Amino acid sequence: TLGHTRLSIIDLATGAQPMRDEVNGAIITFNGEIYNYKKLRTLLEEKGHHFSTHSDTEVILKCYAEYGDTCPEYLDGQFAFAIWDDAQQRLFLARDHNKKKPLFYSQVGNDFIFASEIKALLATGLVDKTLDRVSIDNYLALYFIPPWRTIYKHITPLLPAHSAVYQHGKLTTKRYWQITNEPTDISYKDAANQVWEILSQSTESRMVADVEVGVFLSGGIDSSIVTALAQKHAKGKLKSFAAGFGQYINELPYAKTVAEYVGTDHYERDIEISLENIRAVTRYYEEPWEDSCNLPTARIARLAREKVKVVLSGDGGDELFYGYGHYRAHWHLPKIKRLFALAFGYSPEKLYARSHLNMFSPHERALLSKEPEAVNDALATLDLSAAKTPLQKINLLDMYLKLPGDMLTKVDRSSMMHSLEVRSPFLNHKLAQFAFNLPDHYKTSRNLGKIILEKAFGNLLPAEVFTRKKQGFGAPVKEWLKDGAVRKLSETMFTDDMRVGAFLHPSIVRSYLERFYGGEESLSYKVWMLFALELWLREHEEMYL
């Protein structure tokens, strides 16, 4: 049985789902958008296929009819879909290249259950609700659950860039795309021109919709480039949206400068986060989430949804073009320290993981956990073989772990909370392959990241966009924890009946709170992680008990 709830973006009149191919009887349910569907439709029509709608959904059906299991390789988009192939009596599933759209499944005896939301699987009453202690350990290490796990022991995500076939009671998965190492001798100038060409086309294709498209604008490099390109392709004034945290983290002046320079119809809001906002987002998220950016992302999504159904974002630019400080930090690391680290078994990627992907160290987690055997290395299964330089290895960790596990999941869930679709022009798999193979020094210097983006797009934006110090879309966690309502809730939650007590030693959990509120403010993010986990366990008790 296939079902579907639709946010209508393309072909509002005839794109209803589930949709049947009247020629071969195949039936599809599909979440997402296919950006190259018009070109694919023309190609498929030339091959003799006939269409009865104008939707991208039907294009996937015909693409499957023509190319079979290789059809995802022809798709440029954000998608998760399932096709029941009546002729072969099998189910075919696929997920986009970057994990923009979710797809979860569980096998229960002879039943195979799948959905784009975990809550749909749990609602069947068939799925074992046991929480996964290893996933909780991964959460404490990374501050998010890695993209190959869920918080539930018996629910599994289909991995990005993977397809699957379920037939005769057996599930077979296959990876249909991955970044490969293909060295290039392209010049810096030609590389910048190529980046311009791919990103410009990617932006234009992501503006295809039967509803108005806007853009998230922070005033940083990535969102500013996307805004400038989108305005060039727009038929009228593009609506742009920005949010700030007043005295704490405020990007509004930078966003306004870019909006005025580019000429968008700009909307901004200085937001405050209340305890009820925190609880509402926690209730909506199907898994525990420490990344405090989910809260402002949800608020700016709410602001944008008042005006549009679709927005573009700059997500992916930091990962593709070495925008994060840890790339430059590796370059600044003295040679003697690098050699010392290697001597003790710390390769560049392990050194990065140790400093950036270990919120709670293995030792701290072993002390916290009631089952020390659950403590594990969340990165052990990652394949970094495509990397040939230390920075490429660090980059693949970002591309395969942080981007899909944290950034994209956060954006998708926070935006869909308000029925807003977010599209990311940087997350074009052709651009990802091209950018990965550019020489490291095209992307970062010892002082600046994303330097090739300035070469490519410097003429579109004010110069200060490229020279201003990077400021992430963070949240004032330390101040939130000191807020009267949040602190009072912490005191209420972390008593003898704390829910995390089923997994962690209550006395050690309390010691972190006592030290933070006693003046050890450097523990703010660890305390926020514990707070977020405890609150999630309380808000979702009916889901897992």
matplotlib code that plots the C-alpha trace (Angstrom):
import matplotlib.pyplot as plt

x = [0.0, 1.4, 0.2, 1.2, 0.6, 1.6, 3.1, 2.2, 5.0, 5.0, 1.9, -0.6, -3.6, -2.6, 0.4, -1.5, 0.1, 0.4, 0.7, 0.4, 2.1, -0.8, 1.5, 3.3, 1.3, 4.2, 3.1, 5.2, 5.1, 7.7, 8.9, 11.0, 11.6, 13.4, 15.1, 16.0, 12.6, 11.8, 15.0, 14.4, 10.9, 12.0, 14.6, 12.0, 9.5, 12.1, 12.4, 8.7, 7.2, 3.9, 2.9, -0.5, 0.6, 3.1, 4.6, 8.2, 6.6, 5.6, 9.0, 10.5, 8.0, 8.9, 12.6, 12.3, 10.4, 13.3, 16.4, 15.3, 17.4, 19.8, 17.1, 18.4, 21.6, 19.7, 18.0, 19.2, 17.1, 16.3, 14.2, 13.1, 10.8, 9.4, 8.1, 6.0, 6.9, 3.8, 5.3, 8.3, 6.5, 9.1, 9.6, 12.3, 13.4, 16.0, 17.3, 19.1, 22.8, 23.1, 20.4, 18.2, 15.0, 14.6, 13.5, 13.3, 12.4, 11.9, 11.6, 9.1, 8.8, 7.3, 6.4, 8.5, 7.5, 8.9, 8.1, 9.7, 9.0, 9.9, 6.6, 4.7, 6.6, 5.9, 2.2, 1.7, 2.2, 4.3, 7.8, 9.9, 10.4, 13.5, 16.0, 19.5, 22.2, 24.9, 23.0, 22.8, 26.6, 27.0, 24.8, 27.0, 30.1, 28.9, 25.9, 23.8, 23.0, 25.1, 23.2, 23.4, 21.6, 18.5, 17.6, 15.5, 17.3, 15.0, 14.5, 17.1, 17.6, 18.3, 21.7, 22.2, 23.0, 21.7, 18.8, 17.2, 15.1, 12.8, 11.7, 10.7, 11.3, 14.8, 16.3, 19.3, 20.9, 23.3, 25.2, 24.6, 26.9, 29.9, 32.6, 35.7, 39.2, 39.9, 42.9, 42.7, 45.2, 42.6, 43.8, 42.5, 40.8, 39.1, 38.1, 36.4, 34.6, 33.4, 32.2, 30.2, 28.7, 27.6, 26.3, 24.5, 22.7, 22.1, 20.4, 18.3, 17.1, 16.1, 13.8, 11.5, 8.2, 4.5, 4.7, 6.8, 10.4, 12.4, 15.8, 17.4, 20.0, 22.4, 24.9, 27.6, 29.4, 27.2, 23.7, 24.8, 26.0, 22.8, 20.8, 22.6, 22.4, 18.7, 17.9, 19.6, 17.4, 14.2, 11.4, 10.8, 12.0, 13.1, 11.9, 14.8, 14.6, 17.0, 16.9, 19.1, 19.5, 19.8, 22.8, 24.1, 24.4, 23.1, 23.6, 20.8, 23.0, 25.1, 22.0, 20.4, 23.5, 23.5, 19.7, 20.1, 23.0, 21.3, 17.9, 15.7, 12.4, 13.9, 12.2, 14.0, 13.1, 15.0, 13.9, 13.8, 13.6, 11.3, 11.0, 7.9, 9.8, 12.4, 9.7, 7.8, 10.9, 11.9, 8.4, 8.5, 12.0, 11.8, 15.3, 17.3, 19.2, 21.8, 22.6, 20.9, 20.7, 17.6, 15.7, 16.5, 16.2, 12.7, 11.9, 13.2, 11.4, 8.2, 8.9, 9.5, 6.4, 4.3, 5.3, 6.4, 6.4, 9.9, 13.3, 16.8, 19.7, 23.5, 23.8, 26.8, 29.1, 31.3, 31.7, 32.4, 34.9, 36.6, 34.8, 35.2, 38.1, 39.3, 40.7, 42.9, 43.7, 45.3, 47.5, 48.5, 49.4, 53.2, 54.9, 56.4, 52.9, 51.7, 54.6, 54.0, 50.3, 51.0, 53.6, 50.8, 48.3, 46.5, 46.0, 44.7, 41.1, 41.4, 43.0, 40.0, 37.5, 39.2, 39.0, 35.7, 33.6, 34.1, 31.8, 32.0, 35.3, 35.4, 36.6, 33.8, 31.2, 32.5, 32.1, 28.6, 27.3, 25.6, 26.8, 30.4, 30.3, 28.0, 30.8, 32.1, 33.9, 31.1, 33.5, 34.9, 32.8, 33.4, 35.2, 37.7, 39.6, 38.8, 40.9, 44.5, 45.4, 44.9, 42.4, 40.4, 40.1, 38.8, 36.5, 35.0, 34.2, 32.2, 30.6, 29.7, 29.0, 28.4, 26.5, 24.0, 23.9, 23.5, 23.2, 20.7, 18.6, 18.3, 17.2, 14.8, 13.0, 13.0, 11.6, 9.0, 7.8, 6.3, 5.6, 8.4, 10.7, 14.3, 16.5, 20.3, 22.0, 25.5, 24.2, 24.6, 26.4, 28.3, 29.5, 30.5, 32.6, 34.2, 35.0, 36.4, 39.0, 40.2, 43.6, 43.3, 45.0, 42.2, 39.7, 41.6, 44.7, 46.2, 43.9, 40.8, 38.4, 36.3, 38.8, 37.7, 34.2, 35.5, 37.2, 34.1, 31.4, 33.3, 31.7, 28.2, 28.6, 30.1, 33.8, 33.2, 31.1, 34.3, 36.5, 34.2, 35.0, 32.8, 29.8, 27.7, 23.9, 24.5, 22.4, 23.3, 23.1, 24.9, 22.4, 19.4, 20.6, 20.8, 17.3, 14.9, 12.4, 15.0, 17.0, 13.9, 13.0, 16.5, 16.2, 12.9, 14.0, 17.4, 16.1, 16.2, 13.6, 15.5, 14.8, 18.5, 19.0, 18.0, 21.2, 23.5, 24.6, 22.4, 25.1, 27.6, 24.9, 24.1, 27.8, 28.0, 25.0, 26.4, 29.8, 28.2, 25.9, 28.8, 30.7, 32.3, 30.7, 32.9, 30.6, 27.6, 27.4, 27.8, 25.0, 22.9, 23.4, 22.2, 19.3, 18.2, 18.4, 16.5, 13.8, 13.5, 13.1, 10.3, 8.5, 8.5, 7.8, 4.6, 6.7, 9.2, 7.5]
y = [0.0, 3.4, 6.7, 10.4, 13.9, 16.6, 20.1, 21.2, 23.1, 21.8, 20.9, 21.9, 20.5, 17.1, 16.0, 14.1, 11.0, 8.1, 8.2, 5.2, 4.7, 3.5, 1.7, -0.7, -0.3, 1.0, 3.2, 5.9, 7.9, 10.7, 13.5, 16.3, 18.1, 17.1, 20.2, 18.8, 17.2, 19.3, 18.3, 14.7, 14.8, 16.0, 13.2, 10.6, 11.9, 11.5, 7.9, 7.3, 7.9, 9.8, 12.0, 12.8, 15.4, 18.2, 17.0, 15.9, 12.8, 11.3, 12.0, 9.7, 7.0, 7.2, 7.5, 4.2, 2.6, 3.6, 3.1, 0.8, 0.8, 3.3, 6.0, 8.0, 8.6, 10.8, 12.9, 16.3, 17.1, 16.5, 13.4, 10.2, 8.0, 4.4, 2.7, -0.5, -2.4, -4.6, -6.5, -7.6, -7.7, -5.6, -2.3, 0.1, 3.0, 5.8, 8.8, 11.9, 12.4, 14.6, 13.4, 16.4, 14.3, 11.6, 8.0, 5.5, 1.8, -1.1, -4.8, -6.6, -10.3, -10.4, -6.7, -3.9, -0.5, 2.8, 6.5, 10.0, 10.4, 8.2, 8.9, 7.3, 4.0, 4.2, 4.9, 1.5, -0.2, -2.8, -1.4, -2.1, 1.2, 0.3, 3.2, 2.6, 3.1, 3.3, 6.1, 7.9, 7.5, 8.9, 11.8, 12.6, 12.5, 14.3, 16.4, 14.7, 11.1, 10.0, 9.7, 5.9, 5.5, 6.6, 6.9, 3.8, 0.4, -1.1, 1.9, 2.5, 5.4, 4.7, 6.3, 9.3, 8.4, 4.9, 2.9, -0.3, -3.2, -5.1, -8.4, -11.8, -10.7, -9.5, -5.9, -5.2, -1.7, -0.2, 3.1, 4.8, 7.8, 9.0, 11.6, 10.2, 11.5, 12.8, 15.2, 18.2, 20.7, 23.3, 26.9, 29.0, 31.4, 28.6, 26.9, 30.0, 30.4, 26.8, 27.3, 30.3, 28.3, 25.3, 27.3, 29.8, 26.9, 25.1, 28.2, 28.8, 25.2, 25.4, 28.3, 26.2, 26.1, 27.0, 29.1, 32.1, 31.3, 33.4, 33.1, 32.9, 35.7, 36.0, 38.4, 35.7, 34.6, 31.6, 33.0, 36.3, 34.5, 32.5, 35.6, 37.6, 34.7, 34.1, 37.8, 37.7, 34.8, 36.1, 37.7, 40.3, 41.3, 38.3, 38.1, 37.6, 36.7, 37.3, 36.8, 38.0, 37.6, 41.3, 41.9, 38.3, 37.3, 39.8, 39.4, 41.7, 44.7, 42.5, 40.9, 44.3, 45.6, 42.7, 43.0, 46.7, 46.0, 43.2, 44.7, 42.2, 42.7, 42.2, 41.0, 40.7, 39.9, 40.2, 37.0, 35.9, 32.2, 31.3, 28.0, 27.3, 27.7, 25.2, 22.7, 23.1, 22.4, 19.5, 18.0, 18.3, 16.7, 13.0, 12.5, 14.4, 17.4, 19.5, 21.9, 25.0, 26.5, 24.4, 26.9, 30.1, 28.0, 27.1, 30.8, 32.2, 29.4, 30.6, 34.2, 33.1, 30.9, 33.9, 35.1, 32.1, 28.3, 27.8, 29.4, 29.0, 28.7, 28.8, 25.4, 23.4, 26.2, 25.8, 22.1, 22.3, 25.2, 24.8, 27.6, 26.3, 27.4, 23.8, 23.7, 26.7, 25.4, 22.4, 24.6, 26.6, 23.6, 23.6, 20.8, 19.4, 19.0, 17.3, 14.8, 14.2, 13.6, 11.1, 9.3, 8.7, 7.5, 10.7, 11.3, 14.7, 13.5, 11.8, 15.0, 17.0, 14.5, 14.5, 18.3, 19.0, 15.7, 14.8, 17.0, 14.4, 12.5, 8.7, 8.9, 11.2, 9.0, 5.9, 7.5, 8.8, 5.6, 2.9, 0.5, 1.4, -1.1, 1.2, 3.7, 3.5, 5.3, 6.8, 7.4, 3.9, 2.9, 6.0, 5.5, 8.3, 6.5, 9.1, 11.7, 12.2, 15.2, 15.8, 18.6, 16.3, 13.8, 16.4, 17.6, 14.1, 14.0, 17.1, 15.9, 12.4, 13.1, 16.6, 17.9, 15.1, 14.2, 17.7, 20.6, 19.2, 17.3, 20.4, 22.6, 20.0, 19.4, 23.0, 24.2, 21.4, 22.2, 25.2, 23.6, 25.5, 23.8, 24.8, 24.2, 24.5, 25.4, 24.5, 20.9, 20.0, 16.7, 17.8, 20.9, 18.7, 16.4, 19.4, 21.3, 18.2, 17.7, 21.3, 21.9, 22.7, 26.1, 27.1, 26.8, 28.0, 30.1, 30.3, 33.2, 32.8, 30.1, 29.9, 32.1, 30.8, 32.0, 35.6, 35.1, 33.8, 36.0, 39.1, 41.3, 40.5, 41.6, 44.2, 43.5, 43.3, 40.1, 38.2, 39.8, 39.8, 37.2, 34.2, 34.2, 31.1, 31.0, 30.1, 30.7, 32.1, 28.8, 30.0, 32.8, 30.5, 28.1, 31.1, 32.2, 31.8, 29.5, 27.2, 27.0, 26.2, 23.5, 22.1, 21.9, 20.2, 17.7, 16.6, 15.0, 11.4, 10.5, 12.1, 10.2, 10.1, 8.1, 5.0, 5.4, 7.7, 7.9, 10.6, 11.8, 12.5, 14.2, 16.5, 17.2, 18.9, 21.1, 22.0, 23.0, 25.1, 27.0, 27.2, 29.3, 26.9, 28.5, 26.5, 23.6, 25.4, 23.2, 20.0, 21.0, 22.1, 18.6, 17.0, 19.4, 18.8, 15.0, 15.0, 17.3, 15.1, 12.0, 13.6, 15.1, 11.8, 9.3, 8.1, 7.3, 5.0, 3.6]
z = [0.0, -1.0, 0.4, 0.0, 1.6, -0.9, -0.7, -4.2, -6.0, -9.6, -11.7, -9.0, -11.0, -12.2, -10.1, -7.4, -5.9, -5.7, -9.5, -11.9, -15.2, -17.3, -19.7, -17.4, -14.2, -12.0, -9.1, -7.5, -4.3, -4.3, -2.0, -3.4, -6.7, -9.9, -11.3, -14.7, -15.3, -18.4, -20.2, -19.1, -20.4, -23.8, -24.0, -22.9, -25.4, -28.2, -27.0, -27.5, -24.0, -23.7, -20.8, -19.3, -16.8, -16.5, -13.2, -12.4, -10.7, -14.0, -15.4, -12.7, -13.6, -17.3, -16.5, -14.5, -17.4, -19.7, -17.6, -14.8, -11.6, -13.1, -13.3, -10.2, -12.1, -14.5, -11.9, -10.6, -7.6, -4.0, -3.8, -2.0, -3.9, -4.1, -7.2, -7.0, -10.1, -10.7, -13.6, -11.6, -8.2, -6.5, -4.8, -6.0, -3.7, -4.2, -2.4, -3.7, -3.8, -0.7, 1.8, 1.2, 1.5, 4.1, 3.7, 6.5, 6.6, 8.9, 8.1, 10.4, 9.6, 6.1, 6.2, 4.7, 5.9, 4.7, 4.9, 4.8, 8.5, 11.4, 13.1, 10.2, 10.8, 14.5, 13.9, 12.2, 15.6, 13.9, 14.5, 17.6, 19.4, 21.2, 21.4, 20.1, 22.8, 20.1, 18.4, 21.8, 22.1, 18.6, 19.5, 22.5, 20.3, 17.2, 18.6, 15.9, 14.9, 11.9, 8.6, 8.6, 11.9, 13.7, 17.3, 16.9, 16.9, 14.3, 11.9, 9.2, 6.8, 3.2, 2.6, 0.3, -3.3, -2.7, -4.3, -2.9, -4.2, -1.9, -3.5, -2.2, 1.4, 0.8, 0.7, -1.6, -1.5, -4.0, -4.2, -7.5, -7.1, -5.0, -5.3, -7.1, -7.4, -10.9, -10.9, -13.2, -14.5, -15.1, -14.6, -11.7, -14.1, -16.1, -12.9, -11.6, -14.9, -14.6, -11.0, -12.2, -15.1, -13.0, -10.0, -12.2, -14.1, -10.8, -9.4, -12.4, -12.4, -8.8, -9.5, -11.6, -9.8, -10.2, -7.1, -6.1, -5.0, -2.4, -0.8, 2.6, 2.9, 5.8, 4.1, 4.1, 1.0, 0.0, 0.5, -1.0, -4.2, -4.5, -3.9, -6.6, -9.1, -8.3, -8.8, -12.2, -13.2, -11.6, -13.6, -11.0, -7.5, -5.5, -1.9, 0.5, 4.2, 7.1, 10.9, 13.8, 17.5, 18.5, 20.8, 20.6, 16.9, 14.4, 10.6, 9.7, 8.7, 6.4, 4.8, 4.3, 2.6, 0.1, -0.4, -1.3, -3.6, -5.4, -5.4, -3.6, -1.8, 1.6, 4.8, 8.2, 11.7, 15.0, 16.8, 20.4, 21.3, 24.1, 26.0, 24.1, 20.8, 22.1, 23.1, 19.8, 17.7, 19.9, 19.6, 15.8, 15.4, 15.4, 16.9, 19.5, 18.1, 19.8, 16.9, 18.3, 14.8, 14.3, 16.3, 14.3, 11.1, 12.1, 12.9, 9.6, 7.8, 9.5, 8.4, 4.8, 4.7, 5.3, 1.7, -0.3, -0.5, -1.8, -0.9, -2.1, 0.4, 0.5, 2.1, 0.9, 0.0, 3.0, 2.4, -1.3, -1.1, 2.3, 4.1, 7.6, 9.8, 10.4, 6.8, 7.5, 11.0, 9.5, 7.3, 10.4, 12.4, 12.8, 10.9, 14.1, 15.6, 12.4, 12.6, 16.3, 15.6, 12.8, 15.1, 17.6, 14.9, 14.3, 10.6, 9.5, 9.4, 12.8, 14.3, 12.9, 14.2, 17.6, 17.9, 16.1, 16.2, 19.8, 21.9, 24.7, 24.4, 24.4, 28.0, 29.1, 27.3, 28.9, 32.3, 31.4, 29.9, 31.9, 29.1, 28.2, 25.4, 23.6, 23.3, 19.7, 16.9, 14.8, 11.9, 11.6, 8.6, 6.5, 3.2, 2.6, -0.1, -2.8, -0.9, -1.9, 0.3, 4.0, 3.3, 1.0, 3.8, 6.1, 3.3, 2.8, 6.5, 6.1, 2.9, 4.1, 7.7, 8.8, 5.8, 5.5, 9.2, 10.6, 8.2, 5.6, 8.1, 10.2, 7.3, 5.9, 9.2, 10.4, 7.1, 6.6, 10.1, 8.4, 5.0, 3.3, 0.7, 0.8, -2.3, -2.3, -5.6, -4.2, -3.7, -7.3, -7.6, -10.7, -8.8, -5.9, -8.1, -9.9, -6.7, -4.9, -7.6, -7.7, -6.1, -2.4, -2.9, -5.3, -2.4, 0.6, 1.6, 5.0, 5.8, 3.8, 2.6, -0.5, -2.4, -5.8, -5.1, -4.9, -8.2, -9.8, -8.3, -7.0, -9.6, -8.4, -4.7, -2.4, -1.7, 2.0, 1.6, 0.8, 3.4, 6.4, 9.1, 8.8, 11.2, 11.3, 11.9, 15.5, 18.6, 22.0, 23.8, 26.9, 27.4, 26.7, 29.5, 31.9, 31.0, 33.9, 32.2, 30.7, 33.9, 35.9, 33.4, 33.7, 37.5, 37.1, 34.5, 35.9, 39.1, 40.2, 37.5, 34.6, 31.4, 30.3, 33.5, 31.5, 29.5, 31.5, 35.1, 36.7, 39.1, 36.3, 34.2, 37.1, 37.7, 34.3, 35.1, 38.5, 37.0, 34.3, 36.6, 39.1, 36.5, 34.1, 31.0, 28.6, 29.3, 27.8, 24.6, 26.6, 28.9, 26.0, 24.5, 27.7, 28.0, 24.4, 24.8, 28.1, 26.6, 23.5, 25.6, 27.6, 24.7, 22.8, 25.5, 23.8, 20.7, 22.3, 25.4]

ax = plt.figure().add_subplot(projection="3d")
ax.plot(x, y, z, "-o")
ax.set_aspect("equal")
plt.show()
